[in-house]
Amino acid sequence: MMSMELSRRSFIKHGIIAGICVYTVPALARFNLNLDGSNSLVAPELASSWKSNFKVRFRSDAIAKVTGEKVYGRDLRSTDIDGWPSEQSWAFYIRADRADRIYQGVDLSLLPANAQPSNIVTAATLIKDKIELPQFYGTNMLVAEGAMPDYIGQAVMLLIFDDFLTYHRAKNTLQFNREIIKYGKQQPLVAAEKDPWGVWRITREQGNAEGVLPDKYSPLKNGVNFPNYVDHKPFWPQSNPLGSALEQQMAVANDIKASLHDDNNFVLDRTYQTQFIDPMFLEPECFNGWFDPKTQTMHTIPSSQSPSNFFGFATMMLNNGPLAGKVKNLVVHSPFIGGGFGGKDHSILPFYGLLAVMYSKHPVRMANDRFQQFQSGLKRHPFNMHNQLAIDKTTGKFQGIVSDMILDGGGRENFSSVVAEVGASALQSIYYFPKNDITAVANVSENPASGSMRGFGTLQTMASMEMMVNEAAQLLNIDPIDLRLRNAIKTGQLNTQGAVPTSTEHYAEILKQAQQHEMWTQREQRRKAYEAKHPNKRFGTGFAICTKDYGAGDDAPSTYIEMDKSGRLVMGISAVEIGTGAQTSQAAVLADYFGRPADTINLAEVHGWDPLQMINTQSPFTMSQAYQDKMQQNPRWTPTIPYASSASTSAYFQSKATENAAKVIFEYGLWPAAKAIWSKLYYSGDLAAMDFGAMEDAVWVEGKLSAKGMEPLPLDMLAQHVHQKGLVTAAMVHTFNRWGWVDAEFTVEGQTQTYQLDAMAVKYGHGADANKKKLMTSSGWHLLDRNNVNYPATVLNNAMVVYYAPCAVLVELAVEEGSGKVEIVATQTWLDAGKVIVKELVEGQIEGGLVMGIGHVLHEYLPPGEDGPGNGTWNLNRYKVPLATDVGVWQMNHTILPPFNNSDQRKGIAEVVMIPIVAAVTEALYQITHKRFYHLPVTATDIKEALA
């Protein structure tokens, strides 16, 4: 076995949580993995071929994938990791297949002698050893005998096997045997006796006809209020304009509801239902772990979008149980995770994997098959939405929206409350509403937990809004795109929370382009031509648009960049690669400052930022302004340290940290070096006498830096000079965003500037003088103190969202009359991604999102209750996902709108790309069937009945 020897660089990645030293290892991409993440079997020349000619050629992980390297956590066994024992244990959880009866234990008598587990863990074991789930996940990690399961699919027993054949025999015997779990008498569901996971009410009334500040009433102005519960339902008090904050809100809400029914208004009153579905990512969840008693080190390989979450929670679990006091080090490898789509953000599975390691003497592998993933993985929340949209009959202008939403959150909370909040705030889509009263209730149920799946509630709510707009246009006899143009929110107008959107959008431009597109202008001619050619099919065209927020309101990305004397660039980012290409795009961001992408990109190094010595205390969502004002005086304090890969955050938020780190090295390293070299080339006198032009005007051309027509200088020459002169060669930064960026002053090389950062450290080249070298005392870094820091006000939590990225889709589809089967003929997508980093990655997101949306609207469905995924019998033989033949793969066309100017911000688009196709398809189906569908998915049977 290999002891964990720490280099200086390894040491700085450490942190102490609950008395345990935690250590991160970058993303895995190699056959035989050393504990420090080194030793790839791919030749360096091949491994680096993802970039050439100073540009990205393809994804940085492409070579590893196509050459068969073990990139994903699921690829790994203990024998693949240098230093781990070759013995491999296997974990298997038995799960309840119903939740309406008392659990009375498991009958393992069916297991033959050659299929016996080496260890059995039950709820009684956990109670004895005082092991509990992290608070975020609730209670009852395993169901106790004599108790009711909280939900269908809840784990009741852990079995550990010391070899694969024994495990395989046992699994084949137990997995689909419904007789092994003993149940008692029927009882009311546990879910029926629980308060909702969360309740949100967004009420706003404009204060002027322009729809700009100040509002008469809004969450941002008046705060967010929460009701009490009576009989496990939210209790809304009587309205009282002079009463409590909630009673005042109810008074405004009642006035809004009454005003919708003005004689001049047309009110569209509809109820929409969306379904329970699975993320269906490529790689089912898995976990590898091993406790090395010699070094007292717990090694873990979770497949998680949020490894930072795992760090703190895992240390708390390890402080109890059979390893209490024995674990001194926690090592977390962060592999690529084979698709996340939110379903691996704050997943509970890594903690079940950790539990298995705690009770095993060998390395343990826990890997869901697809049946197990359907049974235990996070799901998309089903929504039931009662919407009332008021429209002025004369002008076609929206007068208000009232909505009551109910979500099924399943048996564990996860992010259900936040999904309700985000879904409610997204209902308005691209439109301006003078008044709104939007309520969202996330209920507890007996179903498996729903969580942060792609779209995060906005898919459900914005799809319903677009369906309403299409139907209203038809009933009012207004062109559906013209109706949207009349109501698109304008710059300065407020969202439903009373906040000003701060990203510049192309709403009108997208709508006008769609209105002039041949798929729209010639839709009737194209219908006739298609139906003449295909007499057994009917043809329709549909359109929809939406705009999706990105960010979570507590985004705190970090980046470090180090440049060696040859110009080689190593960078680390706090994001995880979940399939979106964040690793590649962040490497490409460096080209603006170094003339080419990074050479090495390390991911998810949660404790790689320890040289910044930052601390955080209270939740950034609940802390008061007074508390923030007090704590920010400490230059090491920040509202949030960790960063999860979610909410479409990499392009905008991670790039902010990356750009700032790169800018520091350019300003205090490369630019001074370039001026010194040019000075020697062109002028031997005073450097200050030369006109080099503005630093911002310097440009990189073919990997060389030039300014004012001077000799272009290659990066390696500049880097060598930077190191020789002891200039800045590396920068490590942290920043924070609460719907606005922090800013603070930092003094580097005697110059004070304001950066959108709250922490910074730098390194100097080997030629630095003794005084400079003495400054690098924080694990080899010079940690700088900030001054005059300004964090975004805590009241901005009530803004909920302010950054948006719009997307629109035109779809042509055909329906086979006899079967009701839908064929996607062609699609045209418009996307405003702001300043694009890597165009090909954006195009991949467009195509992948389109397919996911088609799956949502036409194919994917899971029933609730005992017939649903919690019973463990669901797989792709029953769950329909779209195939290439279902998505019009050869006619996926798109337009990526150019930014308004070079200073336009990058936008998070990973979620928005799947949303508008849902309502576009339902509209095209209406054009064919003349029937409106208010539920999803719309099946071939639904369509066939409508055509009958």
Disulfide bonds with the S-S distance in Angstrom:
none
